[in-house]
Amino acid sequence: MALTPSLQVLYVDGNADCCAMLSTLLKFSKIETQSATTAAQALSMIEAERFDLYLLEAWLPELDGYELCRRMRASKPQTPILFFSAAAYETDKNRAIEAGADAYVAKPDIDALLRSIKHFASRGNATEADPTERFTAN
């Protein structure tokens, strides 16, 4: 499921090993990924660079993924936000959507993650995500 090499993704996960592993896996699908291990680092990166999509873990040090999602949504309302998280309860998924996420994929479902990325990449980010299009990929 290869995508265009120009797709730029920011993945935010407090675990550096998870960042490295997912970046490597996504590279095989021609998805360029940069990583941040804190919300502060992610917010700094989105002000300095353009990303086509954000991937967030719910559990982050200092500021959780839900609050980070709210801030990203306020700062970059047109960029799709997907959660790829080990927090897999329905309440976790609902919190993410309420915070502004476009989709939620529970780890470790890489196939569902790739489908979600492809969905949002094919739609582009020229218009803000329609909340009625938000979905849970698994």
Secondary structure, DSSP 8 states (H G I E B T S, - for coil): ----TT-EEEEE-S-HHHHHHHHHHHHTTT-EEEEESSHHHHHHHHHHS--SEEEE-S--SSS-HHHHHHHHHHH-TTS-EEEEES--SHHHHHHHHHHT-SEEEETT-HHHHHHHHHHHHHH-SSS---GGG-EE--
